[in-house]
Amino acid sequence: MSPPPLTIRRATAADAAVLAEHRTQMFLDMGSVGAAQAGELQLASEAYFRAAVPDGEYVAWLAAPAGAPGEIIAGAGVQLRSMLPRPAADGGRLLLGREGLVLNVYVAPAWRRRGVARRLMEVILDWAPQAGIVRLTLHASDAGRALYEQLGFVPTNEMRYRGDLAASGPVLGLP
C-alpha cells in the first residue's frame, strides 16, 4: 500500500496542545496511563512543549492529509541533549555533538499501518545530520518496533532504574 499524500510541517509552540494530546493518547493506547491521570499528563505536557519548542530543546513534526492542513493526524518529535564525547558503536571514530531522543511518534488510529509513521521518521532521519545530531535513540513500543528496526534502529544495552528518584520533587500522580 502506498502512503497517503501528506503535508508534513515543523511544529511550533502554538502546536503545544496537539503535541500534548498526541503524547497523552500514545500513553493511553499503550496502557501506560489511565484515564484518571490523562488530563494531568496532557496539561503538564502542554506546558513543557510551550517552553521546549521555542527553546529548541524539543523539535517536532506534524502530519496532515494533503489539502487539509488543519487536520493533524500524526506527529513525532526529538528531545535534544548535549552528549559527552564517546566512541561510536563501530569503534572507528569519536562522537561529538548532540543526541536526539525520538519521542511521541503517534498516528491517529484511522491512519495507522499506512506509512505515516515511516514518513515522519524519514523526515527525522533526514533532518538529524543537518542539525548536528550524532546519535538518535528511542524507546520502541511493541507496535512500533518492526518499523524502527526496518529504519536501522537496533536494541541496545540500556537499563532503567526502577527506584523512586522523584519522591522528594514534584511529580504527576502517574504509575
C-alpha positions in Angstrom: 0.0 0.0 0.0 1.4 3.4 -0.9 1.4 6.1 1.7 -1.4 8.6 1.5 -0.5 12.1 0.3 0.6 14.1 3.3 1.7 17.5 4.3 4.4 17.4 7.0 5.4 20.6 8.7 7.6 21.6 11.7 5.6 22.1 14.9 5.7 25.5 16.7 4.9 26.5 20.3 1.3 27.2 19.0 1.0 23.4 18.5 1.7 22.6 22.1 -1.9 21.4 22.7 -1.9 18.9 19.8 1.6 17.7 20.8 0.3 17.1 24.3 -2.8 15.4 23.0 -0.7 13.0 20.9 1.6 12.2 23.8 -1.3 11.6 26.1 -3.2 9.4 23.6 0.0 7.5 22.9 0.4 6.6 26.6 -3.3 5.7 26.8 -3.0 3.4 23.8 -0.1 1.6 25.3 -1.8 1.3 28.7 0.9 3.3 30.5 -1.5 5.8 31.9 -5.1 5.6 33.0 -8.0 7.9 32.1 -7.8 9.4 35.6 -4.3 10.7 35.1 -4.6 11.6 31.4 -5.7 15.1 32.0 -2.8 15.8 34.3 -0.4 14.4 31.8 -1.8 16.4 29.0 -1.6 19.7 31.0 2.0 19.1 32.1 3.0 18.0 28.6 1.4 21.1 27.0 3.3 23.4 29.5 6.6 21.5 28.6 6.0 21.9 24.8 5.1 25.6 25.1 8.6 26.2 26.6 10.7 23.5 25.0 9.7 24.0 21.3 10.8 27.7 21.1 13.9 27.0 23.2 15.0 24.3 20.7 15.0 21.6 23.3 12.2 19.7 21.6 11.8 19.6 17.8 8.6 18.1 16.3 6.8 17.5 13.0 3.1 17.2 12.4 1.4 15.4 9.5 -1.9 16.2 7.9 -3.6 14.8 4.8 -2.7 16.8 1.7 -5.2 19.6 1.2 -6.4 19.6 4.8 -3.6 21.2 6.8 -5.7 21.7 9.9 -6.5 18.0 10.3 -3.4 16.9 12.2 -3.3 13.1 12.1 0.2 12.3 13.4 3.3 13.7 14.9 6.8 12.8 16.0 9.4 14.7 17.9 13.0 14.7 19.1 14.2 15.9 22.5 17.8 17.2 22.2 20.6 17.0 24.7 24.4 17.5 24.7 26.3 14.3 24.7 29.6 13.7 26.3 32.3 12.7 23.8 32.2 8.9 23.3 33.4 6.2 20.9 30.9 5.4 18.1 29.4 2.0 18.1 31.7 0.9 15.3 34.7 2.0 17.4 36.2 3.8 14.5 35.5 7.4 15.5 34.6 9.7 18.3 31.0 11.1 18.6 30.9 14.8 19.4 27.7 16.7 19.3 24.1 16.3 20.4 21.9 13.2 20.9 18.3 13.1 19.9 15.7 11.1 21.8 12.9 10.3 19.4 9.6 10.6 21.3 5.9 10.9 20.8 5.6 9.1 17.5 1.8 9.0 17.3 -0.6 8.3 14.4 -4.4 8.6 14.8 -6.0 5.1 14.7 -7.7 5.6 11.3 -4.4 6.4 9.7 -2.2 3.6 11.2 -0.5 1.0 9.0 -0.5 3.4 6.0 3.1 4.6 6.1 2.5 7.8 8.1 4.9 7.0 11.0 7.5 5.9 8.5 7.2 9.2 6.6 7.6 11.1 9.9 10.6 9.0 10.9 12.2 9.6 7.5 11.9 13.3 8.0 13.6 13.0 11.3 16.4 10.8 9.8 16.9 13.4 7.0 16.9 16.3 9.5 19.2 14.9 12.2 22.6 15.1 10.5 21.9 18.6 9.3 21.0 19.6 12.8 24.3 18.3 14.3 22.7 15.2 15.8 25.3 12.4 16.1 23.1 9.8 17.7 19.4 9.0 17.8 17.8 6.8 20.3 14.2 5.8 21.1 12.1 3.5 23.3 10.0 1.4 20.9 6.5 0.2 21.7 5.7 -3.3 20.6 3.6 -1.8 17.8 6.5 0.3 16.5 9.5 -2.0 17.0 9.4 -3.5 13.5 9.3 -0.1 11.8 12.2 1.2 13.8 14.3 -2.0 13.0 13.5 -1.5 9.3 14.8 2.0 9.5 18.1 0.9 11.1 17.5 1.1 14.8 18.9 -1.7 16.9 18.4 -2.8 20.5 21.0 -1.6 23.0 22.1 -2.4 26.5 20.1 0.3 28.1 18.8 -0.3 31.6 16.4 1.8 33.7 16.5 2.3 37.4 13.1 1.4 39.0 13.6 3.2 42.3 11.7 6.3 43.2 14.1 9.2 42.4 11.3 11.7 42.3 10.0 11.0 45.8 11.2 14.4 47.0 10.2 16.5 44.0 7.1 17.4 42.1 5.7 14.5 40.1 2.4 13.7 38.5 0.2 11.1 40.2 1.0 8.5 37.4 2.1 4.9 37.9 
